Amino acid sequence: MSLRRRLPSFVVLAAAAVPDPAAAQSVSDMAARMDAMQRQMQAMQQELAALRRQAATPRAAPGSEAQGRRNPPREQARIALRTERQQRSAQAGDPGGAPPAPSDHTPVILANDLVCNAGSYALGPAICFTPGGFVELAGFYRSANTVSDVATDFSGIPFRNSPQSREGEFRLSARQSRLSGLFTARVEPTLQISGYYEIDFLAAGVTSNSRESNSYVPRIRQIFATVESLDTGWHVLAGQAWSLITTDLSGITPLKEQIPLTIDAQYVPGFNWTRNPQIRVVKDLAPGLWAGLSVESPQSVLPPSPFAAPSTVNVNNTGDAAGLLNNSTTYSNSRIPDIAGKLAFEPGFGHYEVKGLARFFDDRIAPTALSATVRTPGRSDTAFGYGIGGAATLPVIDKRLDLQVSGLVGRGIGRYGSAQLPDFALRADGAIAPIAEFQLLAGAVFHAQPGTDLYVYAGWEHAGRAGAFSTAGYGSPTLVVTGCDVEGAASGTCQAETRDIRQITGGFWHDLYKGGYGRLVAGAQVSYTERDALPGALGIQPTAHLVTGLTSLRYYPF
């Protein structure tokens, strides 16, 4: 190759070898800026990873110390948002420029990197699903035949005039087996949406009603959605859930209700509960202090026979099958929902609640003919019922022994007790007479060893006299009760109406196996229940009792 042809390459190499001071300085500055930016982004990525681990941790009780550690505050949320925007900007080739416009996709940090808890499964990039439930075979024997499945009809314990009082009852049942699922979506670091369903098989088409457990087929125990703003402390629930009146284990938190550990699906007399549709709003007022208000679907429990409303008074109506209600049961006249409120606090030892309940009862009284030409107009009657109560849970021996007590007193609160005593009767003029009642429950749970719990509960529900001294009232002293202790006596000679339901019960649960293949649990329970009637004619007060033994074998696969 000639010198002339080689000269251009030589000139280029020579020019490249001569340093340009301005260019060198520019490259050096850019390298320094890139290095500083890389260190800053690494630090922010570490903060982001910590936030993701916190968000993946199960939410502790609102206001608790654990919640303070796990829930990211607003400043951390802003840091996380800024970090992700800078990452997107850097990936777009503009490390030092302004952040790009927000994405149209699900906002902030967890939408594309959700970490589900142990036992949960990721459904796509943004939702965790936690399955639950158990398979159960229960066996039970009752000293009297209430003709019931695993849920005992405490108010239906037969008096001695009935042959059922002298018959035993043994059954096996798998109908309390349960399926549940929890869907959780962390929309933002401080905003969570959840959906929950829970069903079992303790219903038949003709028994479906909405008085206490809303037992339509298939029996929906719970099905609700929640929206929780973790930084502002607001929590909203909409759907069917345990009533706000039901005592909680901590805070005012769905799925953390303090449910008796009994095998009996009707739990214990004195336990306050319903499971019905509602809209609930809860606010975290301060660490260890919560307030809640709930508007709940209304329904009333009316006295059974011998109660009879006059033909001129309408207190309930048969369900309309075309309107998709059960036409083999009745529905009370209700125009206003039940309203429940609760204040819960945890001062550092135990959990305490103060709660209240407002109810409204309606009937319609038809016009009355005073003469062939004169009639009084018909009228609607509305009565007010109420309940005031409280609860306390005390861990008297840490991780060993928990004591609990709860109660509700008022008028027209029968629906909210396990014994299902009536809410109201009628006065002589057809007006509503709410029944004065109280409900009490005390219990103790002893954690004997890991996987073994022993429990004992004592409960009492009481209803007083109300309304007319006739079958339109409740507990009239004129009712005939002389045949209640005579086998084979006509039902007309045993018009007893319940005054008290009392029970003491105890049992245990023990893990037979707990490991990678689920959990196998065995349990047993024994209860003694008394049913006392209000005194009738001649001052006679009928009484009945029931001894029940139950066993359970449950497999929890999840």
Steps between C-alpha positions, in 0.01 A plus 500: 500500500634845406580770749230718345235239576625443856517869590129560587495213750819619657358853534187369667695288752730791576208732557335247732821472702506874575277562803221759486483663846132598468390151389697330775342721761153427362553124508638518854207702626250268336667195651488659844133589459415152380687347793317722750167427338570126505575514874181701561288255304652203682406662832148568379469144368592372845228722651256373238584135578441568870163656420402196293589266785290711738205503263517121463483450876144423632336813641509512874212622712440872438680710754720221627876524532537251215292721275728794573796298376330349192280768348713744292433863592424766243861615465616147416220472245614821333861375493383175339300684238792734417737203480290314249453810285876555496555138404256532210670826397844340509378206293369753247853642460451827690678445836520865588178625343151555638296188588267376229121523525334240732423163346144408405546166675423414862681767704813493708736237611334167566294454187779317317684342791246377757635257759230275649515362852564137581189300411390755239521489124560781252215552253668706235732783594280682753276263703568237764253217568493316833285184505350371824244274657483146633336163453316380811322192624307587817313261727259601774255357752224693678306377801183644346404490135509854361508357145795727420824468311827620657335833591289461815164677526539621859152658515349181359602264783174304552308500827401170661157482336671430166621148421813662357607599852532130583684399181870514433643627173821388326621628165810523284544804279751637250294813425712737709788447257608838372658670197650848504725726298662839551602724209738785584622776269748762616408781260747739658733468798230651723184381320379140517188339358387153612217263420398201714251217468414217742233233452382182668211258450283554808180603325203350325274683257207516742718619791657794317435827683670828585440518874846420637732308268337592166497132409405492133611208284791462445554643845708812477664554834693806387560677172633855510749749361716745694688814406770608744701821498792403718649847539176681586356214710163472321353153435176432308322163476203418277336158482391223734717462810482453875306783662695790646340397832710180498808527721837523324833352602689818411402839369184500288627264234308267265601133534629565853172451685506321835288198407447230767707190426198270521416221256133594535427730205256706710790575738395592856199684650611851586726534195409819309497462122333503165643453152306731272559757223638831623703809424765568763742789549787478751752769594834452676476790745837449669737215582284249685170685438239430228143610428251331268148556368297246306165508318370141495213319328196489734286202597302409813451182700136461608381270779409145396167337584292568706564860392235614254448847360139620471356473152494879477877533554762425237845438653660285229436348160583184311792530259416549134655222292475713186704763683760229582424477873411181682123448488512244783598757763396851602673837490440780745389847395822704504546847351817613679829304527658400828775742603796378706791696645814393679801652675793261552818572692814315604687693772785250509339212687198334347234603250186696601183606320201724561215450252149615427211392280193683366205311349159592357192275490188553288149360472176604334167515683194471276197731522242405762125512436326686784163475330351432161600845382790602727850359479823602667785550252782250477839598636862396495684455826875533547690411816861557595730229632851540633793317651799615702791269567867441548772238486844432645769249408782451748820300436545423870786260434696598192459240222332264746164621633252749349184612678208670330169653600234675292145615541212688342191641674203685360163455331442309178846343476401131482615470139860569608524202739568133425179392681288705257256628760228724349544872436148625570137412568178705476300711739123468527449776242736336250793732567849349515647416841880438481606231746749587776797263472861443594773271367817404690800284408816411690776271378853377550742350248807316626784436256628183662779449248565588136214346305275431803231740627249443781194721536199560726209742455198598707216690337162641598220667304191641671170645374232671711127535465368746245172607345145374547391239754401269218663303221570833327742588779805313626512302824145580611423364848166378362660243265413136575813303593352224718575224247865580431626219726236243398607267220251498218312808625342714230707790373224736614585413859867601456503858375840567655714789373872513572642726770858370537745294300814411696790282396839386618723323251860392462723315259836478328675511163820306435726488194550139394726617219632836383754527223556531131187298419260720694352457845288222652309600813281309746256661742233414754239704687242438774225746595215525750215736409193607700185655360272669755159642410325805638247404772152441363163427654513392867860625512633182339841545335592219257863409443694274267864403459731353239834320516699498176826331408680583175816377328675631191777395264616779271758515224634842402682455167619862475 
